[in-house]
Amino acid sequence: MILFRKILIFLTFCLINSNLSAQNVKLIPEPGFVPYSTYYLSSIDLSTGSSDVEFFNFRLSEESGDYLSEEIWASIQFEVSMISPALGISNPTTIISMESDEFQMFADIRISNTYLSTQTSSLFDMSVPPKQIPLSMKINKMIDFGKFQELLSAVITTGKLADGNYTFRVTIKSGLKGNLSITDDIMETVQVTSSTSLNLISPGGELADSLQNIIFSPYPIFQWDTNPCQGCESFIRVAKFDPNLHSSINEAINDITVLPVNQSENWKSAGFATNYQYPFTDAIDLEPGSIYVWQVQKKLPTTEGVEAFTSPIFAFKLVNFENTSSQFQPLHPVLQQLKDVLGEQQFQSYFGPDSELIEFEPNGTYQIDGIEVSVDEIIKLMNEFYDGSKDLINITVE
């Protein structure tokens, strides 16, 4: 009899454990956190937690998809927190934290912050037809109202949030009724910075110094410096400066551009990078002996739409190769890129006087891992070595 009781207890324990392991509700991004959400934190009503701007959208789904074998219970917690030294907030501070009561799931359920507030009484699941799920929310914690007013003031004054880190977090608990544990937790932090800093690095400088700002490659790499920011994009334009036609660099940069070629575009996208190589195609060739001006524009999203601001204008001169000694003759663009990556000393050891590859010129056929690629792919790879996104481990000559 004692042996029977031990076996019965053991079987019961296994059965309970089996039920617990099956209740595993997960967050499925649809699409998850919304990229622009941080700019609209001012839409939160602290008294109810409601917001008419979507910060996130997920689908709650039991991992096994089985809602019939056992009861599935869950709860939702949503929290927004921040660190902003600009507002005197140096430690993580909760803006608002909300939590639902336990609710039973009979199918997947879509959740969004726009559905969740202290005024929420139910959600509809994804059954056919949809089933109404009773649900209520409570506010666990919220920021001091005075600090929140400072946050709103910054948005009204500058069109964006105060500099800092803003964190969104959604946590799901699931299990047996009255015995829930965390089964999923997704968090995203967005950094907001003052993005008006935009400084050109090279090539070039003041127009008066163009004789000192000479370049030797007809395919220069333009570089600039700016603070990183969420959703920002950079654009570039290059124009020829003709002293017979232009009275200033501003007049030149707003005249016909050599990049972009299409004059209706005004600017050429450089994406999220802070460097851009003058292209081999889809641009007008730079003329030896001529002076050129260039400028960068940066666009960033704000609560009032997209804001754009531009850099100063730099001028440079492409050397006149006919009047230049042979040692300064331009390299093939691929070799110039390789020289930029390797540095002068190492490049000369391979391609300089008395080297194994002296007078070498690319023949227009390029391969990466045995696969033939275009010159643009080679230049892209060189740029990745140059900016450090890929590492150059070893060089061999075959």
C-alpha positions, 0 to 999 in steps of 0.5 A, a space after each residue: 500500500 505504501 509503495 502504491 501511494 508513492 507511485 500515485 504521488 509520483 505520477 500526479 507530480 509528473 502530470 502537474 509538471 507536464 501541464 505547467 511546461 505546456 503553458 508558455 505564452 510568447 510575444 509575436 511582433 506584428 510589427 513589435 515596437 514602432 520606430 517613431 514611438 519615442 517621439 510621441 510619449 507626450 500622448 500618454 495620459 498619466 491618469 489612465 495610461 491611455 494613448 492614441 499613438 501606437 508604441 507597440 503591436 504584438 500577438 500573444 500566442 501559446 507556443 504549442 498552439 494548444 488551447 483545448 487540453 488545459 486552461 491557459 492563463 496570462 497577464 500583460 505588463 507594459 512599462 516605459 522608462 527613461 534616463 535624461 541628464 538634460 532633465 536632471 534624470 540620471 537614473 532609470 525612471 519609470 514614466 508609466 508602468 501598467 499591468 493587467 489582471 489574469 485572463 484566460 486565453 482561448 486563442 491568440 490575442 493581438 495587443 497594442 498599447 492603444 488597447 490598454 488603459 485603466 478604462 479597458 474592460 475587455 479584448 477580443 481574441 482571434 477565434 472565429 468568431 472572435 471571443 470577448 476576453 474580460 480584462 482590466 488594467 491598473 497603473 503600478 507606477 508613474 513619473 512625478 507629474 512635474 518631471 512629465 511636464 518638463 518632458 512635454 515642454 521639451 517636445 513643445 519647444 524643440 519638436 523632439 524629446 529631451 536628449 536621453 535613453 527611452 526604454 519600452 518593455 512588454 512582459 508576459 506571464 502565463 501558467 495556471 490561474 493564480 500561479 503565473 511566471 514570466 514566459 516572455 519579455 521584450 525590451 527596446 531602448 531608443 537613444 535621443 540626441 541633439 542631432 544638429 551637429 554636422 561637420 565636414 571632415 574631408 576633402 577640402 576646406 575654405 575656398 581661399 585654401 583650395 590650392 592647399 586642398 588638392 586631391 589626386 583621386 577623381 573618386 574621392 571619399 567624402 567624410 563628415 561627422 555627426 551625432 547618431 540618431 534614430 531614423 536619421 538619413 544623410 544626403 550629399 551634393 557636389 557641384 563645380 565652382 567656376 569663378 567666371 560664373 559663380 560669385 560664391 560657393 553658395 551660388 555654385 552649390 545651388 547651380 548645376 550639380 555633378 552629383 546627383 546628375 538628375 537636377 530634380 533630385 537636388 541631393 544624393 542619399 548617403 543612407 545612414 553612413 558618414 562617408 560616401 565615395 564619389 561613384 564610378 557611374 551615375 555621376 559626371 566625371 570630375 575634371 582635372 584642374 577644376 574646383 568643386 564644392 560639396 555639402 551634406 544634408 541631414 534629415 531626422 524625424 520629429 513630432 512636427 515631421 521631418 526636419 532637415 539641416 545642412 553642413 557648411 560647404 567645403 571646396 577642393 581642387 582635383 590635381 591637373 595630371 598633365 602638369 604633375 610629375 609622374 609620381 603623382 599620376 592617379 591610381 586606378 580607383 580600385 588600387 586607390 581604395 586598396 591604398 586607403 585601406 592598407 596605408 602608404 607603407 604597406 601599399 608601396 611594399 606590394 605595388 611600389 618601386 622594386 615590388 612584385 606588383 609594380 605597374 600592375 593594373 586591374 583588368 576589369 575582372 574581379 572575384 570574391 570567394 570565387 564568384 565574379 562580381 562588379 567593380 562596385 562590389 569590390 569598392 563596397 568591400 574596400 569601404 567596409 574594410 576602411 570603415 572597420 565594419 569588416 576586418 582585413 586578416 591576411 594578404 597573399 599574392 598569387 
